[in-house]
Amino acid sequence: MNNVTINHCLDLEIRLIMKGFTMLKKFVKSNKYLFSLALSYKESKLNKDSSKLSDDELKFLQELEENGVVVIPNFYSEEECKSMIASFEALSDKHAKQYANDKRIFGIEKISDIHNLHHDNQMFKRIGEAYVGDELILQTTMAAKIVPDEKEEFGSGGSWHRDSFSKQFKAITYLDDVSIDNGPFMYIKGSHKMENIKKILFELDSHNPPSNFRYTNEEIEKIKEILNEEITYFTAPKGTLVLADIRGLHTGMPIKEGHRYSVFNYYIAKSYYQNDNEIEKLATYNNV
């Protein structure tokens, strides 16, 4: 058997193994019992360390663990918020991507110095790493503006969803005042906890496959009953910081009037990070 034949056989074996692995993953994700076991196993591997946190940061961590979200008012001054909005507007025509009524600039830290206030903040990373139990990689800082559109059924981010079934950490700041009418962040507290994820998994019969990240409004009503928890609407003044585990169920309320400016840090655990990922690709058009 020559080298060409050996290499061909090895290549064929690798393809078959990968195909089998893909089929196995699909089977696990379609079976709620196996999917539940897989989630529990991943959760058991987390290595939490809060020793680097200050007393205030520990309080934020505890609230994040209990509710899945923590609100920190007056994190940025009015002038800092105005500067970030002005920078966004100056750059949006050239660099923003339009998603229906939602205009976004990914990787804005590369072209706007003022947005490095958000991108470079190490407190976010410390709290996130203590919470997730892994080193975090900041994939991008994204600035956004959303405006009313009667044709849009959902607010920012689309329908109710989880970003993942693994712990995910995001830092969000409101740059203008957010009322019930201009698209507040909506979250079901406690829906981030593994015991509640499993509870929903086994009691929400309509949700298929079990690994589906998206939920209908009818399913959300049922989940509220399952968890005995109402939706929290995060209205807040400009400069407010929201730290959230976005594996918890969340969405943005449809905006009715005005606008909402915000800035986000997207983090991912190092163990799940992949080079050339889709989020980072969105920032590659910024030629700086």
N, C-alpha and C positions, 0 to 999 in steps of 0.2 A: 504493500500500500504506500503510494508516494505521498509527499507532503501536501500536495494540492488536495488529494482525496481525504487525508486526515483532517485538514483545515475545514473542508466542506462538511465532514461528519460532525466536527465539533460545533461549527456554526449552526447546523441543523439541530443538534442536541440543545444548544443554548436557546434557540428559538422555541423549541417545544417546552422547555422548562419555564421560559418567560410566559408563554401562552397559558400553561397550566397555572402559574402563579396569578395571572390576571383573572382567569376563570374562578380561582379560589377566592380572590378578593371580592369579586362580584357576588359570589354565593354567600360569603360572610355578611356582606352589606345588605343582602336581600332577606336574611334570616334574623329576626329580632333577637333570638336567644344567642346565636353566635356573635352577632353585632354587639350585644350587651357585654358578653365576655371579653371581646376585643377591647371595648372601651375601658372596662375595669382594669385590664392588664396594662394598658397605656397609662392609666391614672396612677397605678401602683409604682411606676418607674420614675415618678416625679421626685426631685431632690430639692426640697424647699430649704431656703436659708434666708432668714430675716435679720441676721446679725449686723448688716451694714446700714440698717435703717435708723433714722432719728425717731424720737418719740412721736412726733406728728405723722411721720411716714408710716409708722407701725399702726397708728389709728386708722389711717387711710387704707392700709392693707387689710385690717380686720373688717372694715366696712365692705371692702371689695369682696372678701371671702363670704360674708354673710348675705349681701344683697346682689352682688355681681356688678355693682356700679357705685361710684362715689363722686359727689359733687363738691368742688372747691371754688367758692366765690372769690371775685376780685383777684384772680390770678394774674391778669394783665390789666394795665391801666387803660383809661379811655384813649389816651394818645397813642399807645402801642396798638390798640385795636384799629384806630383810624389809619395809622400808618400801614398796617397789613392790608386793610381794605383798599387804600389808595394804590398800593403796589400791585395788588391783584388786578385792579381795573386797568392800570397802565400796561399790564402784560397780557391781559386776557385775549385781546383781538388776535395776537400772534401765536399764543401758546396754549390757550384753553381748548379742551375737548368738550363738545356739547353732547349731553345725554338728555334728550327731551328738554325739560325745563331746568336742568341741572348742569351748570357750567363748572368744569374742574380743571385745575392745573396740577398735574402730578410732578413731583420733583421740583416744586417751586423753590426749595431751599437753594437750588443751583443758580437761580437767576434773581433772587430777591433776598437781600441781606437781612431785612427785618424778620423774615420768616425763619431765620436761623435761631431766633429766640425759642421757637417751638421745636425745631429739629434737633437742636443741641442740648435740650434740657435733660440732665442726667437723673433728676428725681423720677421722671416717668420710667426710665429704664430700670432704676433700682427697685421701685415698687413692682413693676411688671415682672422682673426676674424672680423676686421673692414670691410672687403670686403663682407664676407659671411653673417655677421649679426648674428652669433651664436658662441658659444664656439667650438673650433676645437680640435679634438683628432688626434694625430699623430699615424697612424696605423703601419707604418713601415718606415725605411730607406732602400732603395734598391740600390745596386750598380750593374752596368751593363757594359758589353763589347759586342759590335756588330761588326761583320766582314763581308766581302763580300761573297755572295752566289748567283750565277747566277740563281739558281732555285727559289729564293725568289722574288715574285712580289712586295712585300711591305717592308717598313723599320720597325723600332721599333714600336711596338704597332699594327701592321697589317694595314688594310685598313682605310680610312678616317672614323672618328667616333667622337662622344661625349662620355665622360665617364658617363654623366648623363644629365638630363634636369634640374636638380637643380644645383645651384652654387657649383663648386668643385675647390679646391685649391691645387696646386702642386708646389713644389720648385725643380728646376732642375739645376744641375751644370755640365758644360762641364769640363772634366779633361784633355782633350787634345784639340789641335786646330781642329775646325770643319769647313771644307770647303764644297762646294757644292757636293764634291765627296765622303765624308765619313759620310753621313747620318744626315744632319741637321734636327732639329725640324721644322715642317711646320704648319702654322696656318692661318686661315682666320679671320683677325681682324674684330671685330664687330659681329661675329657670336655667341658670348656669350650673347648678349643683348636680353632681353625678347621680345622686339618689332620685332627684326630680327628673333628670333626663331619662332614667330608666322607668320611672313611674309613667311618664308620658309615652315612652316607647311601648309599654305593655297595655296601657289603658286607652290609648288613642287608636282604635282599630282602623279608622279611615285613612291613616297616614301610611302610604306605600310609595316606594320602598322605605324601610325604616331609616335608611341613611339619607333620605331626601332632606335638604337644608331648608326648603321653602314650605310655608304653612298657609292655608287658606284662612279667611276671616272666620269661617264657621269652625275650623279646627282651633283657632285661638280662643273662641268662646268656650269650647269644651275644655281646653287647657286651663283656662281661668278657674273652671269648676274643679278640675283634677287637683290643682295646686292650692285652691282656695286663695287666690291672689288676683288683684286687679291690675290693670295697666297703669304704669306711672308715666306721667307726661312731664318731661324735664323742661319746663319754662324757667328762664333765668335771665338776668341782665348781662349785657356785654362784658367780656373779660372772664366769664365763668368757664372753668375747666371741668370736664367730665372724663373720668377714667372708667373704662368698662371692659368686662369680659364679654366679648361679642359672640361667644358660643351661647350666651343667653339669648332668649328670643327678643328681637328688637326690629324697629323700622323707624322711618320718619313720618310724622303726621303730614298729610297733604297740606301744602301751603295755600292759604286763602287770600292773603293780602300782603303787600310790602315785599320784603325779600329776607333772606337769611344768609349771612356770610359766616363761614366757619373754616377752621383749619384742623387737619387730622394728622396724627402720626400712626402709620401702619407698622406694627411689630410682628415678627414671627419667631417662634422658638428655633434655635440653631439646629436642633435635631430634625426639624421639618423643612428647613430652608433648602431651596433648589436654585442653582444658578440659572440665569436666563429666564426667570419667572415672569409671568404676565404683568404683574404690578410694576415691576421695575422697567419693563419694556415701554410702558406708557410714558416714562420720563425721558426716553432716549432722544426725543425730537428736540429737546432743549439744547441748542448748540451754544455752549459757553466756553 
